[in-house]
Amino acid sequence: MDTFLLFISAIFVNNIVLAQYLGNCPYLGCSKEKSVSIGMGAAVIFVMIMATVFTWAIQKYVMIRFGLEYLQTIVFILVIAALVQFVEMFLKKMVPPLYKSLGIFLPLITTNCAVLGVAILVQRQEYDFMTSLLYSVAAGVGFLLALVVLAGIRERFVITRLPRSMQGVSIGLIMAGLMSLAFMAFKGMIA
Amino acid sequence: MIIISVLTLFALGFIAAGILAVASRVLYVEEDPRIEVVTEALPGANCGGCGFAGCESYAVAVLNDPLMPPNLCCAGGPDVSVRVAELTGKAMGDADPKVIFRRCVKDQGGVLKRFQYLGAQSCAAANLVLGGPDACKYSCLGFGDCVRACPFDAMWLENGLVRIAPDKCTSCGSCIRVCPNSILELIPRRARVMVFCSTQDKGKAVKDVCEAGCVNCGACIKKCPAKCISTVNGRIAIDQAACLAYGPECGEACVKACPRDILRCLAPDAVAPAPHKEPAHIPDETHVADLNA
C-alpha cells in the first residue's frame, strides 16, 4: 500500500513540475505539440531511471563511505552529464530509430534539473534501492503527464483569439501556473 | 579533507571520461561525411517543401538514392540546387521555379456574408461551421491559416483576403496544406494565364453569390488551341506546362473568350476587373506574376 501511495503521490500530489517546480525549461519548451511532449517525456523517464540507479550506487558505495556527502550536487551533475552522453552514443549505435526520434531531446536532458532533483530527493528521503527506482519512474510519469496536458491546452491556442502580448510563452506561463494551482487540489488526497 | 574531495572528483571525472572514450570507440557509428556537407549546403529552413521532414533527411535521401533529383530544395532556389548537384555528382534537372497563386477575388465579386461568425479566428474552424460565413463556399475565408503556416513571411491579410509577395515565396507548399478551401495553387513563375476563381459551382449559383466568379461555362476550354484547359474536380484547371510549351502564339484566346474576365493574364496591367477583353499587356516569359489582383 505504501508503494502504491508513493507512486500516486509522486505523479499527482508531489508532481515534479507542478508541485516541486523542477524541470520548468523543458516543460515550457517542449509542450507546444503533443507528439513532441510525449517524446520528451519518454526520454526523461528513461534518463531519470538510469540516473537514479547510478547516483544511488555512487552515493551509497563512494560518497557515504568516504564522508563526501557535501559533494553530492557536483558529483551528481557529473554523473548525469556523462550518462546522457553515453545513452546518446548507445542509442545511436544500437537503436537508431529511437535515437532519431529522441535525438534532439537527449542533449537537452543533461540540463534538465528534474533529473538531478529526483536523484537528490531520493537521497534526502533515504529510500532503499527499489523504492528509489519506483520513485524515479513515478516522477518521470508525472513529468510526462504535466507535459502532455499542457501541450494539449497549448495546441488549442492555435485556434483561439489571443491578444498579441499574450501569445507564445506568456500564455504558456499563465497556463503552467493555473495547472499548478489545479494540481494543488490533489494535496488532500494523501495525508 | 580537501585533498580527498578533490581527488574523488578527479577520479570520478577520469572514470567517466574513460568510459565515454571507450564507448565512443566501441559504439562508433560510421556516417557518410558528405551528409554533413550537403546538409550545410541546404538552407536549414526545414520547411518540408522538398517532401522530406527536414534538410538532413533530404540530404540523406539525395546522397543514397541515385534517382533523387538535386533540385528539390525550393527554399534554397537555383543556387542551392547547383551546389547540391555538384556535391552529389548528379545532373541538374530542369527546375521550373514556382510560386503560390491565390484563386479567389471575392473582394472584386462583392461576396456577401451568410452569417456573422464569432468563433475561433481560424479558417479550419470557420470552415467547420456550414463551410464558413461567406456566401461562396469556395472563397478565401480570410482568417490567415496560410499566413501563419508560411515560414517565409510571404503572405499577409488585407481586407479579408490573403496577399502574396512573390519575391519571398519559395513554393514550399506549407500554405496549400492548411487551406481548407484549396484556393491556393502552385504555378510556374512564368505562367501567362490563370483562373482567378476556384468555384466548382455553375452559372446561376455563382452569379447569385459573386459578381466576379467563374461560371464554369467552358468557353475557355473550347477556345484554347493548345487544349491545355480542362475541368478538374468540377473547376477550371490550366495545364501550365502545356500552356507554356505552346507559347504565346495563341494570343491568350482563353482570356478573350472568358465572359466573366476571370481568366486573366498574369501581368500588372491586365489583372484589374476592367470591362475590356483585350489584355493591356502580353507579358514575356520571365515576368513575376502579380498574384494579388
Interface residues (C-beta under 8 A of the other chain):
Chain A: I58 V62 F66 L68 Y70 L71 I74 V75 L78 V79 A82 Q85 F86 M89 F90 K92 K93 M94 P96 V158 I159 T160 R161
Chain B: I4 S5 T8 L9 L12 G13 A16 A17 I19 L20 A23 S24 L27 Y28 V29 A120 Q121 S122 A124 A125 R148
